[in-house]
Amino acid sequence: MVHIVGAGCGAADLITVRGARLLEEADQVIYAGSLVNPELLRYARPGVPCHNSARLTLEEVLELCAMDERLLPCIDWGHLNARTLGGMSRPEDFAGAFRLMDQKLGRERLRVFHAHFSRIQYTEKGGEKKHLTFADQQYGPWFEPLAEEILRYGCTPVIICESAGTQSEDAAAMRDIYRAAAKGRKE
């Protein structure tokens, strides 16, 4: 059984009774480390794996999704690129990621994945330093190779633009890149 527990305002002592009970009964906990107060994890039983989704590799995300067919991957391309020190920026990087998603989850679940996308400045250890805009040309990832793979696999993902302060403009740029790639495939 999969349950979603809202983190509320983030204060650990304000969790609902139901939320605390669900965490106490959980066999696995997946939480958004950038949003959830880590004190809430104390409600989980000792020894229960608690996964910070912000730090998972693509392979780990897919492994967790494989536990239940109702789970769809949420791939944060900018964070993957940051954690791999720029290793998710070339067309072959995206092609490999899509092959892996197809292999681990199957084509139907691949086609409806959820994603976050932004360019991210990262530290020398692969940590996020800050979200950037599409105007930044030093750090990736680039949306063009992602658009190509989306088209190649016939995907209809939900993509959330997480650019720093220019979400609308950069989301429109992603739309335009996707449309140009789709038009290029037809010609």
C-alpha positions as CSV (number, residue, x, y, z in Angstrom):
1,M,0.0,0.0,0.0
2,V,1.2,3.5,-0.9
3,H,0.3,6.4,1.3
4,I,1.1,10.1,0.8
5,V,1.7,12.1,4.0
6,G,1.7,15.8,3.8
7,A,4.5,17.6,5.7
8,G,2.3,20.6,6.6
9,C,4.2,23.6,7.8
10,G,7.2,21.5,8.6
11,A,7.1,21.6,12.4
12,A,7.5,17.9,13.5
13,D,5.1,18.4,16.4
14,L,2.3,19.5,14.1
15,I,2.1,16.3,12.0
16,T,-1.4,14.9,12.0
17,V,-2.2,11.8,14.0
18,R,-2.9,9.9,10.8
19,G,0.4,11.0,9.3
20,A,2.3,9.9,12.4
21,R,0.5,6.5,12.4
22,L,1.3,6.0,8.7
23,L,4.9,6.7,9.2
24,E,5.0,4.4,12.2
25,E,3.5,1.6,10.0
26,A,5.6,2.2,6.9
27,D,8.0,-0.4,5.6
28,Q,9.7,2.3,3.4
29,V,9.7,6.0,3.6
30,I,10.5,8.3,0.7
31,Y,10.6,12.0,1.5
32,A,11.5,15.2,-0.2
33,G,14.6,16.2,1.7
34,S,14.4,19.8,0.6
35,L,10.8,20.2,1.9
36,V,10.4,17.8,4.8
37,N,11.7,18.4,8.3
38,P,14.0,15.5,9.0
39,E,12.6,15.3,12.6
40,L,9.5,13.8,11.1
41,L,11.5,10.7,10.3
42,R,11.6,9.9,14.0
43,Y,8.0,8.5,13.6
44,A,9.4,5.7,11.4
45,R,10.2,2.5,13.2
46,P,13.9,1.8,13.8
47,G,15.5,0.1,10.8
48,V,12.9,1.2,8.3
49,P,14.7,2.6,5.2
50,C,14.1,6.3,4.8
51,H,15.1,7.6,1.3
52,N,15.7,11.3,0.7
53,S,14.4,11.7,-2.8
54,A,16.6,14.7,-3.4
55,R,19.7,12.5,-3.2
56,L,18.7,9.5,-5.1
57,T,20.4,8.4,-8.3
58,L,18.4,7.5,-11.3
59,E,19.0,3.8,-10.6
60,E,17.7,4.3,-7.0
61,V,14.6,6.1,-8.2
62,L,13.8,3.4,-10.6
63,E,14.5,0.7,-8.0
64,L,11.9,2.3,-5.7
65,C,9.4,2.7,-8.5
66,A,9.8,-1.0,-9.4
67,M,8.4,-1.8,-5.9
68,D,4.9,-0.9,-6.9
69,E,3.5,-0.5,-10.4
70,R,1.5,2.6,-9.4
71,L,4.7,4.5,-8.7
72,L,6.0,6.7,-11.5
73,P,9.5,8.1,-11.6
74,C,10.1,11.8,-10.9
75,I,13.4,12.6,-12.5
76,D,15.1,15.8,-11.6
77,W,17.4,16.3,-14.5
78,G,19.2,19.3,-13.1
79,H,20.0,17.5,-9.8
80,L,21.2,14.4,-11.7
81,N,23.5,16.6,-13.7
82,A,24.8,18.3,-10.6
83,R,25.4,15.0,-8.7
84,T,27.3,13.6,-11.6
85,L,29.4,16.8,-12.1
86,G,27.9,17.4,-15.5
87,G,27.3,13.8,-16.4
88,M,23.7,14.4,-17.6
89,S,24.2,16.9,-20.4
90,R,25.1,15.1,-23.6
91,P,22.6,13.4,-25.9
92,E,24.1,10.0,-25.0
93,D,23.5,10.6,-21.3
94,F,19.8,11.2,-21.8
95,A,19.6,8.2,-24.3
96,G,21.1,6.0,-21.6
97,A,18.7,7.3,-19.0
98,F,15.7,6.6,-21.2
99,R,17.0,3.1,-22.0
100,L,17.4,2.4,-18.3
101,M,13.9,3.7,-17.5
102,D,12.5,1.5,-20.3
103,Q,14.4,-1.5,-19.1
104,K,13.5,-1.2,-15.4
105,L,9.9,0.1,-15.6
106,G,8.6,-0.7,-19.1
107,R,7.5,1.6,-21.9
108,E,4.1,2.5,-20.5
109,R,5.5,3.9,-17.2
110,L,8.4,5.5,-19.0
111,R,6.0,7.4,-21.3
112,V,4.2,9.2,-18.4
113,F,7.2,10.0,-16.1
114,H,7.2,13.2,-14.1
115,A,10.2,15.6,-14.3
116,H,11.8,18.7,-12.9
117,F,14.1,20.6,-15.1
118,S,16.5,23.5,-14.5
119,R,20.1,24.4,-14.9
120,I,21.9,24.0,-11.6
121,Q,25.3,25.4,-10.5
122,Y,27.0,22.6,-8.5
123,T,29.9,22.3,-6.1
124,E,33.1,20.3,-6.8
125,K,31.5,17.5,-4.7
126,G,28.4,17.4,-6.8
127,G,26.1,19.2,-4.5
128,E,23.6,21.9,-5.6
129,K,24.9,25.4,-5.2
130,K,21.9,27.2,-6.8
131,H,19.3,27.0,-9.5
132,L,20.0,29.0,-12.6
133,T,18.2,30.3,-15.6
134,F,18.4,29.2,-19.2
135,A,20.5,32.3,-19.9
136,D,23.3,30.6,-18.0
137,Q,25.6,28.7,-20.4
138,Q,28.2,27.4,-18.0
139,Y,26.1,24.7,-16.3
140,G,23.7,22.2,-17.8
141,P,21.7,20.2,-18.4
142,W,20.5,21.2,-21.8
143,F,16.9,20.6,-22.7
144,E,17.4,19.7,-26.4
145,P,18.6,16.1,-25.8
146,L,15.8,15.5,-23.3
147,A,13.3,16.7,-25.9
148,E,14.7,14.3,-28.5
149,E,14.4,11.4,-26.1
150,I,10.8,12.4,-25.2
151,L,10.0,12.3,-28.9
152,R,11.9,9.1,-29.6
153,Y,10.0,7.2,-26.9
154,G,6.6,8.9,-27.5
155,C,6.5,10.3,-23.9
156,T,3.9,12.7,-22.5
157,P,5.6,13.7,-19.3
158,V,4.7,16.4,-16.8
159,I,7.8,18.7,-16.6
160,I,8.1,21.3,-14.0
161,C,10.5,24.2,-14.8
162,E,12.5,25.1,-11.7
163,S,14.6,27.9,-13.1
164,A,15.5,30.7,-10.7
165,G,13.0,33.4,-11.2
166,T,12.4,32.8,-14.9
167,Q,10.1,29.7,-14.7
168,S,7.6,31.1,-17.2
169,E,10.2,32.2,-19.7
170,D,12.3,29.0,-19.5
171,A,9.2,26.8,-19.6
172,A,8.2,28.6,-22.8
173,A,11.7,28.0,-24.1
174,M,11.4,24.3,-23.3
175,R,8.1,24.2,-25.2
176,D,9.7,25.9,-28.2
177,I,12.6,23.5,-28.1
178,Y,10.3,20.6,-28.0
179,R,8.1,21.9,-30.9
180,A,11.2,22.6,-33.0
181,A,12.5,19.0,-32.4
182,A,9.1,17.6,-33.2
183,K,8.9,19.6,-36.4
184,G,12.4,18.5,-37.4
185,R,11.4,14.9,-37.0
186,K,8.4,15.4,-39.4
187,E,10.6,16.9,-42.1
